[in-house]
Amino acid sequence: MVLEIIYLKETTSTHKVLISKLQNRELKAPVALVADKQTQGVGSRENSWIGYEGNLFLSFSLKLETLPQDLPKSAISIYFSYMMKEVLNKSGSSVFLKWPNDFYIDDKKIGGTITKILNDEILVCSMGINLKNSPEEFSIIDINIDKILLIESLFLKLKEDIFWKDIFRKYQVEFKKSRYFSYYDKMQKKKVSLKFARLLDDGSIELNGRKVYSLR
């Protein structure tokens, strides 16, 4: 896989810009956008993600046909988030992945992942991680890591063609940490504790007799 990486000094949102350029056929997958600064970043539930300069703002696109055959669409964000987590762990970070795709240091969120599928053909995956600065209620990564090296390391890992079953087996163990947190339930429109949640093999959870997916 040859993936073109386009570096931008500043943009509104790598996620929105990449989707627009793919839809307008100005770019085609596989391709990635990286920005030093974002002015209108997108977080989970369409919330804004504050784009302090020096942090990681990355969006990349891949053809769905190139993803592992055993990877459910409902697990895509977990799959790529866990890969990034492993890259950071290998560099010395204690970061872990809170269900479904939030990066945490201790009890503070430092970043997250959102995904979107275009025309049942193209995946767009976007990650934001606080490397240098964060709002008061969040935190930053616990290591000093070069942004370009981090991106290159992630894309090298993507070339390994790791199966979902291998990621899931490891994430099952880490999921225990998620039980100390909550998630925002769209149906109930409130935060719900993950204490008694059971992780299913498609990346969803079973909680209070209901199956919950995260399709971010």
N, C-alpha and C positions, 0 to 999 in steps of 0.2 A: 504493500500500500504506500503510494506516494501522496503525501498530504501537504498541500501548500499552506504556509502560515503567513498571514498578512498582519503586520504590526501597525497600529494606529496610535498617534499621540493622545488623541481625545475623540470620544464619540458619545452619542446619546446612550446607546445600549448595544453591546456586541450581539446580544440575543436578537433584538428587533432588527438591527441592521443586516445581520447575516440572513435572517428569514426573508427580509425584503429583497435582498440581492439574489437569493436563490430563486425566489418566485418570479423575479423579473429577468432571470437568466443572465444576470451580470456575472454571477459566479456559479460554479457547479461542484458538487461533492466528489471527492473529499477535499474540504478546505476549512481553514480555521481563521478566526479573527481574534486578535489580542489588543487590548487598549491599556494605555498607562492610566487613563482617567475616564470615568463615565459620569454623565450628567443626569441621565434618566434610567439608571439600572433597574432591572426587574428582579424581584425576589419571589418567594413562595406566595401563593394566593394572590398574585399580581401586585403584591406590595412593592414599594420602591426599595432598592438596595443602594445605600449611600456609597458613592464611588470615590472614596478618597484616593488620591494619587499614591502610587507605590504598591497598591494592592493588586491581586490577580483578578482580571476580568477577561475571561476566555469563553469563546463559543466555537464549537466545531461541528461539522456536518459529515455524516457518513451515509452510504447507501445501506438500507436495511438488509439487503441481500448479503452484505459482507459481515453481518453480525453472527455470533455463534447460533447454530440451529436450535440449540436447547434454551435460548434466552427468551422468556416470555416478554411481551411488550410492557406488561405491568411491572417488570423488574428492571427495566433498562436504566432508570436513574440510579437505583441501588448498585447495579453492576459497574457503571462508570465511576460513581462516587467512591465505591470501595477500592477501585483501582487507584484513584488519586490518594485515598487514605494510606494505602500500602506504600506508595511512592514517598509520601511524607514521613511515614513510620520508618522507612529505610534510611531516611535522612536524619533521623534522631527525634522526630516529633512524637508526642504522646496523643496526638489527635485520634478521635474515634468517631464512628458514624452512628448518629442517632437516627432511628427509623423516622422517615424513610431515606432521607438524603441530606441531612444537616451535619456539617462538620463541627465537632465540639472539642474544646479543651476544658477538662474538669466540668464545671456546670455552666460554661459560657459558650454560646454559639460564635463561631468564627467564619462561617461561610455556608454555602449550600449549592445545590444543583437543581436546575429545571430542564425539562426536555420537551420536545414537540416533534411530532411526526407530520411530514408534509406529503400529501397525496399518496399515502401508504407506500412511499418509496424512499424518502430521505429522513434521517434522524438529525435533529439539531439538539445538541447538548451544550448547556451553558453552565459555567462554574464561576462563583465569586468567592474568594478567600481573602480574609484580612491578613495581609503579610506585614504591614507596617503601621496601619492606623485603624481605629474602629470607633463607632459611637459608644457612649458610656455603657449602654446596656449589653454590649457585645464584648468580644475580646479579640486578640490577635494570636497568630501562630506562635508556638513556643520555641522556635528555632529561627536562625538567620539563614534564609535560603534565597538563592538567586532565582528570580522569576523565569528567566529564559531557560535555565537549567531544569527547573521544575516542569515546565511545559514540554521540553524535549524528552525528559524522563517519562512523563505520562504517555507521550505518543510512541515511545519505544516499547512501553509495556503493552500498548494496544496492539502492536504488531505480533505479540506472542499468541494471539488467538486463544485466549483463556476461556474455557467453557463456564457457563453459568453455574453448573453443579459444583464446580471447584470454588467459585466465589461464595455461593450460598452456604456451603459446608463451613467455611470460616466465619461468615457473617452470622450464622446461627449461634455461635459461641459469643460473639460480640453483642448480639441483640440483648443479652442480659442487662447491659448498661442502659439500654433504652427504657427499661422498666422503671427507672427512677424519674422519668420525664413524662411529658404529655405531648399530644399532637392536636392540631386543630381539625375537628370533625366538621366537614362542610354540611352534612345533613343536619347535625344537631346545632351547628353554628356556635360552637364553644370548644374550649380545650377539654380533652378527655385524657385521663391517666392511662399510661401504657403498662401499669403494674401487672395486670392479669392478661395481657395480650399474648396470643400465640402466633408465632411467625410461621407462615405457610410457604411452601416451596415455589410459589409464583411471585414471592415478594410482598404479598398482601398479609394482613393480620386478621385473626379471628378474635373478636372481643364482644362480650355480652351477647353471644349467639349471632353475631353479625359479621360478615366478611367485609373488610375495609381495604380498598385499594388506594394507593397514591399514584396518580397519573401525572405528576408534575413533569 
